[in-house]
Amino acid sequence: MTRSTIELTPTAEDRRIARHAAAAIVLTVAEAAIPLPLPGVKPGLANIVTLVVLARWGWREAVWVSLLRVLAGNLLLGQFLAPGFFLSLSGALASLVALGLAMHLPQRWFGPVSHSILAAFAHIGAQLVVARLWLVPHDGVFYLLPVFALAAVVFGLVNGLVAARLLAEIGQRAAATPAPER
C-alpha cells in the first residue's frame, strides 16, 4: 500500500493573513472581557486591523482577516452557531461590502476614518435587520437605532483615527528603511 501525502506550502500572503487574523482575534477576545453598558454595543477594536489590512494589502486580504476573526473569535468565546455568531457574521459581511464599495470613492476625501464610519453603520444596520428578522420579530427593535447609530459614529471615528495613525506610522517606517542593495 502506498501512501500519498499532500503538502501545503504557505505563501508570504498566507502568513501575513494569519498574522493579521491572529491580531484581530486577540482584540476580539480582549473586547469580550470589557464590560459594556448596553448589550450589542462594542467598540469593534478588531476592525482597526481590517482597516489597516484593507489600506495596505487590499480588499481580498481584508475579507480573509475579517472572516477568520469572526469564525475563530466565536469559536474561542463559545458562541459558534449561537445568535451572537450570526449577528457578528452579518455585521462583518455588511461592513466588508461597504468597505469594498468605499474603496472606489475618491481617496482625496475618503480614507480610513470615513471607511471606518461607513463600515460601522453597515455593521450595525445588518445586525439590526438580522435581529428584527430572526430574534426580535417586532419593529420595536428599531427604536434602538439612534443609540446604535451614535455608537457607530463614535466607535467608527475612534477606530478610523487609530487605523489612520497606524498607517501613517507604517508609512514613516517604510520611508525611513533603506532599500535593499542589489
Phi and psi restraints in degrees (value plus and minus 20) as a CYANA .aco file:
   2 THR   PHI    -121.4   -81.4
   2 THR   PSI     125.4   165.4
   3 ARG   PHI    -121.1   -81.1
   3 ARG   PSI     121.0   161.0
   4 SER   PHI    -133.3   -93.3
   4 SER   PSI     121.6   161.6
   5 THR   PHI    -141.3  -101.3
   5 THR   PSI     113.7   153.7
   6 ILE   PHI    -124.6   -84.6
   6 ILE   PSI     103.8   143.8
   7 GLU   PHI    -134.6   -94.6
   7 GLU   PSI     101.7   141.7
   8 LEU   PHI    -121.4   -81.4
   8 LEU   PSI     105.3   145.3
   9 THR   PHI    -125.4   -85.4
   9 THR   PSI      94.2   134.2
  10 PRO   PHI     -89.7   -49.7
  10 PRO   PSI     122.2   162.2
  11 THR   PHI    -108.9   -68.9
  11 THR   PSI     153.0   193.0
  12 ALA   PHI     -81.6   -41.6
  12 ALA   PSI     -56.4   -16.4
  13 GLU   PHI     -84.4   -44.4
  13 GLU   PSI     -62.3   -22.3
  14 ASP   PHI     -79.6   -39.6
  14 ASP   PSI     -63.7   -23.7
  15 ARG   PHI     -85.2   -45.2
  15 ARG   PSI     -60.5   -20.5
  16 ARG   PHI     -84.5   -44.5
  16 ARG   PSI     -64.3   -24.3
  17 ILE   PHI     -82.0   -42.0
  17 ILE   PSI     -63.9   -23.9
  18 ALA   PHI     -82.3   -42.3
  18 ALA   PSI     -62.0   -22.0
  19 ARG   PHI     -82.4   -42.4
  19 ARG   PSI     -65.9   -25.9
  20 HIS   PHI     -91.3   -51.3
  20 HIS   PSI     -57.7   -17.7
  21 ALA   PHI     -83.1   -43.1
  21 ALA   PSI     -60.1   -20.1
  22 ALA   PHI     -81.9   -41.9
  22 ALA   PSI     -62.2   -22.2
  23 ALA   PHI     -83.0   -43.0
  23 ALA   PSI     -62.5   -22.5
  24 ALA   PHI     -85.9   -45.9
  24 ALA   PSI     -57.6   -17.6
  25 ILE   PHI     -86.0   -46.0
  25 ILE   PSI     -62.4   -22.4
  26 VAL   PHI     -79.8   -39.8
  26 VAL   PSI     -63.7   -23.7
  27 LEU   PHI     -85.5   -45.5
  27 LEU   PSI     -57.1   -17.1
  28 THR   PHI     -83.8   -43.8
  28 THR   PSI     -65.9   -25.9
  29 VAL   PHI     -87.2   -47.2
  29 VAL   PSI     -61.4   -21.4
  30 ALA   PHI     -83.1   -43.1
  30 ALA   PSI     -60.7   -20.7
  31 GLU   PHI     -83.7   -43.7
  31 GLU   PSI     -52.2   -12.2
  32 ALA   PHI     -85.0   -45.0
  32 ALA   PSI     -42.2    -2.2
  33 ALA   PHI    -105.7   -65.7
  33 ALA   PSI     -30.3     9.7
  34 ILE   PHI    -101.8   -61.8
  34 ILE   PSI     103.7   143.7
  35 PRO   PHI     -89.7   -49.7
  35 PRO   PSI     112.6   152.6
  36 LEU   PHI    -136.8   -96.8
  36 LEU   PSI     123.9   163.9
  37 PRO   PHI     -89.0   -49.0
  37 PRO   PSI     -50.3   -10.3
  38 LEU   PHI    -147.8  -107.8
  38 LEU   PSI     113.6   153.6
  39 PRO   PHI     -81.6   -41.6
  39 PRO   PSI     118.2   158.2
  40 GLY   PHI      67.9   107.9
  40 GLY   PSI     -30.1     9.9
  41 VAL   PHI    -121.0   -81.0
  41 VAL   PSI      85.8   125.8
  42 LYS   PHI    -146.0  -106.0
  42 LYS   PSI     134.5   174.5
  43 PRO   PHI     -89.2   -49.2
  43 PRO   PSI     -44.4    -4.4
  44 GLY   PHI      48.4    88.4
  44 GLY   PSI      23.3    63.3
  45 LEU   PHI     -78.5   -38.5
  45 LEU   PSI     -52.7   -12.7
  46 ALA   PHI     -84.8   -44.8
  46 ALA   PSI     -40.6    -0.6
  47 ASN   PHI     -87.7   -47.7
  47 ASN   PSI     -40.7    -0.7
  48 ILE   PHI     -81.5   -41.5
  48 ILE   PSI     -63.7   -23.7
  49 VAL   PHI     -82.8   -42.8
  49 VAL   PSI     -64.2   -24.2
  50 THR   PHI     -80.6   -40.6
  50 THR   PSI     -61.2   -21.2
  51 LEU   PHI     -84.8   -44.8
  51 LEU   PSI     -60.9   -20.9
  52 VAL   PHI     -85.9   -45.9
  52 VAL   PSI     -64.4   -24.4
  53 VAL   PHI     -82.9   -42.9
  53 VAL   PSI     -61.7   -21.7
  54 LEU   PHI     -78.8   -38.8
  54 LEU   PSI     -66.7   -26.7
  55 ALA   PHI     -88.8   -48.8
  55 ALA   PSI     -56.5   -16.5
  56 ARG   PHI    -110.3   -70.3
  56 ARG   PSI     -58.2   -18.2
  57 TRP   PHI    -144.9  -104.9
  57 TRP   PSI     -21.5    18.5
  58 GLY   PHI      80.2   120.2
  58 GLY   PSI     153.7   193.7
  59 TRP   PHI     -86.2   -46.2
  59 TRP   PSI     -60.4   -20.4
  60 ARG   PHI     -78.5   -38.5
  60 ARG   PSI     -67.6   -27.6
  61 GLU   PHI     -88.4   -48.4
  61 GLU   PSI     -55.1   -15.1
  62 ALA   PHI     -83.9   -43.9
  62 ALA   PSI     -58.1   -18.1
  63 VAL   PHI     -82.2   -42.2
  63 VAL   PSI     -67.4   -27.4
  64 TRP   PHI     -78.5   -38.5
  64 TRP   PSI     -67.5   -27.5
  65 VAL   PHI     -82.3   -42.3
  65 VAL   PSI     -65.7   -25.7
  66 SER   PHI     -85.0   -45.0
  66 SER   PSI     -66.6   -26.6
  67 LEU   PHI     -90.2   -50.2
  67 LEU   PSI     -57.4   -17.4
  68 LEU   PHI     -83.6   -43.6
  68 LEU   PSI     -58.5   -18.5
  69 ARG   PHI     -82.7   -42.7
  69 ARG   PSI     -64.7   -24.7
  70 VAL   PHI     -83.5   -43.5
  70 VAL   PSI     -67.3   -27.3
  71 LEU   PHI     -84.3   -44.3
  71 LEU   PSI     -76.3   -36.3
  72 ALA   PHI     -88.2   -48.2
  72 ALA   PSI     -59.6   -19.6
  73 GLY   PHI     -80.8   -40.8
  73 GLY   PSI     -63.5   -23.5
  74 ASN   PHI     -90.6   -50.6
  74 ASN   PSI     -53.5   -13.5
  75 LEU   PHI     -83.2   -43.2
  75 LEU   PSI     -67.0   -27.0
  76 LEU   PHI     -85.5   -45.5
  76 LEU   PSI     -53.5   -13.5
  77 LEU   PHI    -108.0   -68.0
  77 LEU   PSI     -19.8    20.2
  78 GLY   PHI      52.1    92.1
  78 GLY   PSI       7.8    47.8
  79 GLN   PHI    -134.6   -94.6
  79 GLN   PSI     -11.0    29.0
  80 PHE   PHI     -80.9   -40.9
  80 PHE   PSI     107.9   147.9
  81 LEU   PHI      47.3    87.3
  81 LEU   PSI     -10.8    29.2
  82 ALA   PHI    -105.7   -65.7
  82 ALA   PSI     147.8   187.8
  83 PRO   PHI     -74.0   -34.0
  83 PRO   PSI     -56.9   -16.9
  84 GLY   PHI     -81.0   -41.0
  84 GLY   PSI     -54.0   -14.0
  85 PHE   PHI     -84.0   -44.0
  85 PHE   PSI     -66.0   -26.0
  86 PHE   PHI     -89.6   -49.6
  86 PHE   PSI     -53.7   -13.7
  87 LEU   PHI     -85.1   -45.1
  87 LEU   PSI     -64.6   -24.6
  88 SER   PHI     -83.7   -43.7
  88 SER   PSI     -64.3   -24.3
  89 LEU   PHI     -84.8   -44.8
  89 LEU   PSI     -64.3   -24.3
  90 SER   PHI     -83.5   -43.5
  90 SER   PSI     -60.5   -20.5
  91 GLY   PHI     -84.2   -44.2
  91 GLY   PSI     -62.9   -22.9
  92 ALA   PHI     -84.0   -44.0
  92 ALA   PSI     -64.1   -24.1
  93 LEU   PHI     -83.4   -43.4
  93 LEU   PSI     -63.7   -23.7
  94 ALA   PHI     -84.7   -44.7
  94 ALA   PSI     -61.3   -21.3
  95 SER   PHI     -88.3   -48.3
  95 SER   PSI     -53.5   -13.5
  96 LEU   PHI     -86.6   -46.6
  96 LEU   PSI     -59.1   -19.1
  97 VAL   PHI     -83.1   -43.1
  97 VAL   PSI     -64.8   -24.8
  98 ALA   PHI     -81.5   -41.5
  98 ALA   PSI     -62.5   -22.5
  99 LEU   PHI     -86.1   -46.1
  99 LEU   PSI     -58.7   -18.7
 100 GLY   PHI     -80.7   -40.7
 100 GLY   PSI     -59.7   -19.7
 101 LEU   PHI     -94.3   -54.3
 101 LEU   PSI     -59.7   -19.7
 102 ALA   PHI     -85.6   -45.6
 102 ALA   PSI     -46.7    -6.7
 103 MET   PHI     -80.4   -40.4
 103 MET   PSI     -43.8    -3.8
 104 HIS   PHI    -111.4   -71.4
 104 HIS   PSI     -19.6    20.4
 105 LEU   PHI     -98.6   -58.6
 105 LEU   PSI     136.2   176.2
 106 PRO   PHI     -79.4   -39.4
 106 PRO   PSI     105.2   145.2
 107 GLN   PHI     -85.8   -45.8
 107 GLN   PSI     -39.8     0.2
 108 ARG   PHI     -82.1   -42.1
 108 ARG   PSI     -55.1   -15.1
 109 TRP   PHI    -131.7   -91.7
 109 TRP   PSI     -36.9     3.1
 110 PHE   PHI    -143.3  -103.3
 110 PHE   PSI     104.8   144.8
 111 GLY   PHI    -160.9  -120.9
 111 GLY   PSI    -176.9  -136.9
 112 PRO   PHI     -76.7   -36.7
 112 PRO   PSI     -55.2   -15.2
 113 VAL   PHI     -89.6   -49.6
 113 VAL   PSI     -70.4   -30.4
 114 SER   PHI     -87.0   -47.0
 114 SER   PSI     -57.0   -17.0
 115 HIS   PHI     -81.1   -41.1
 115 HIS   PSI     -62.2   -22.2
 116 SER   PHI     -84.0   -44.0
 116 SER   PSI     -62.6   -22.6
 117 ILE   PHI     -86.6   -46.6
 117 ILE   PSI     -63.2   -23.2
 118 LEU   PHI     -81.3   -41.3
 118 LEU   PSI     -64.1   -24.1
 119 ALA   PHI     -84.5   -44.5
 119 ALA   PSI     -58.8   -18.8
 120 ALA   PHI     -84.2   -44.2
 120 ALA   PSI     -61.6   -21.6
 121 PHE   PHI     -85.8   -45.8
 121 PHE   PSI     -61.5   -21.5
 122 ALA   PHI     -82.5   -42.5
 122 ALA   PSI     -61.7   -21.7
 123 HIS   PHI     -80.7   -40.7
 123 HIS   PSI     -71.7   -31.7
 124 ILE   PHI     -84.1   -44.1
 124 ILE   PSI     -61.7   -21.7
 125 GLY   PHI     -80.3   -40.3
 125 GLY   PSI     -66.1   -26.1
 126 ALA   PHI     -84.1   -44.1
 126 ALA   PSI     -61.2   -21.2
 127 GLN   PHI     -84.3   -44.3
 127 GLN   PSI     -60.3   -20.3
 128 LEU   PHI     -85.2   -45.2
 128 LEU   PSI     -58.8   -18.8
 129 VAL   PHI     -85.4   -45.4
 129 VAL   PSI     -65.4   -25.4
 130 VAL   PHI     -83.6   -43.6
 130 VAL   PSI     -63.3   -23.3
 131 ALA   PHI     -79.9   -39.9
 131 ALA   PSI     -63.4   -23.4
 132 ARG   PHI     -86.2   -46.2
 132 ARG   PSI     -64.5   -24.5
 133 LEU   PHI     -94.4   -54.4
 133 LEU   PSI     -48.1    -8.1
 134 TRP   PHI    -137.6   -97.6
 134 TRP   PSI     -67.5   -27.5
 135 LEU   PHI    -115.3   -75.3
 135 LEU   PSI     -59.7   -19.7
 136 VAL   PHI    -146.5  -106.5
 136 VAL   PSI      67.5   107.5
 137 PRO   PHI     -95.0   -55.0
 137 PRO   PSI      38.0    78.0
 138 HIS   PHI    -171.4  -131.4
 138 HIS   PSI     121.2   161.2
 139 ASP   PHI     -86.7   -46.7
 139 ASP   PSI     -30.3     9.7
 140 GLY   PHI     -79.7   -39.7
 140 GLY   PSI     -41.7    -1.7
 141 VAL   PHI     -81.0   -41.0
 141 VAL   PSI     -47.6    -7.6
 142 PHE   PHI     -95.7   -55.7
 142 PHE   PSI     -29.8    10.2
 143 TYR   PHI     -86.1   -46.1
 143 TYR   PSI     -38.9     1.1
 144 LEU   PHI    -101.3   -61.3
 144 LEU   PSI     -27.7    12.3
 145 LEU   PHI     -73.6   -33.6
 145 LEU   PSI     -65.8   -25.8
 146 PRO   PHI     -80.8   -40.8
 146 PRO   PSI     -59.0   -19.0
 147 VAL   PHI     -86.0   -46.0
 147 VAL   PSI     -66.0   -26.0
 148 PHE   PHI     -88.9   -48.9
 148 PHE   PSI     -54.3   -14.3
 149 ALA   PHI     -85.8   -45.8
 149 ALA   PSI     -61.7   -21.7
 150 LEU   PHI     -82.2   -42.2
 150 LEU   PSI     -62.9   -22.9
 151 ALA   PHI     -82.5   -42.5
 151 ALA   PSI     -59.7   -19.7
 152 ALA   PHI     -82.6   -42.6
 152 ALA   PSI     -61.7   -21.7
 153 VAL   PHI     -85.5   -45.5
 153 VAL   PSI     -69.9   -29.9
 154 VAL   PHI     -84.5   -44.5
 154 VAL   PSI     -74.5   -34.5
 155 PHE   PHI     -90.9   -50.9
 155 PHE   PSI     -53.9   -13.9
 156 GLY   PHI     -82.9   -42.9
 156 GLY   PSI     -61.7   -21.7
 157 LEU   PHI     -84.6   -44.6
 157 LEU   PSI     -70.0   -30.0
 158 VAL   PHI     -81.9   -41.9
 158 VAL   PSI     -68.3   -28.3
 159 ASN   PHI     -83.3   -43.3
 159 ASN   PSI     -58.5   -18.5
 160 GLY   PHI     -85.2   -45.2
 160 GLY   PSI     -60.0   -20.0
 161 LEU   PHI     -85.5   -45.5
 161 LEU   PSI     -61.0   -21.0
 162 VAL   PHI     -84.3   -44.3
 162 VAL   PSI     -64.2   -24.2
 163 ALA   PHI     -82.8   -42.8
 163 ALA   PSI     -62.6   -22.6
 164 ALA   PHI     -81.7   -41.7
 164 ALA   PSI     -60.8   -20.8
 165 ARG   PHI     -84.7   -44.7
 165 ARG   PSI     -64.7   -24.7
 166 LEU   PHI     -81.5   -41.5
 166 LEU   PSI     -62.4   -22.4
 167 LEU   PHI     -84.2   -44.2
 167 LEU   PSI     -58.4   -18.4
 168 ALA   PHI     -85.1   -45.1
 168 ALA   PSI     -62.2   -22.2
 169 GLU   PHI     -86.1   -46.1
 169 GLU   PSI     -59.0   -19.0
 170 ILE   PHI     -83.8   -43.8
 170 ILE   PSI     -61.5   -21.5
 171 GLY   PHI     -83.6   -43.6
 171 GLY   PSI     -59.7   -19.7
 172 GLN   PHI     -86.2   -46.2
 172 GLN   PSI     -61.8   -21.8
 173 ARG   PHI     -84.6   -44.6
 173 ARG   PSI     -59.8   -19.8
 174 ALA   PHI     -86.1   -46.1
 174 ALA   PSI     -57.2   -17.2
 175 ALA   PHI     -90.6   -50.6
 175 ALA   PSI     -51.8   -11.8
 176 ALA   PHI    -101.4   -61.4
 176 ALA   PSI     -38.1     1.9
 177 THR   PHI    -100.6   -60.6
 177 THR   PSI     105.1   145.1
 178 PRO   PHI     -87.5   -47.5
 178 PRO   PSI     126.9   166.9
 179 ALA   PHI     -88.6   -48.6
 179 ALA   PSI     124.8   164.8
 180 PRO   PHI     -86.3   -46.3
 180 PRO   PSI     125.1   165.1
 181 GLU   PHI     -96.0   -56.0
 181 GLU   PSI     130.3   170.3
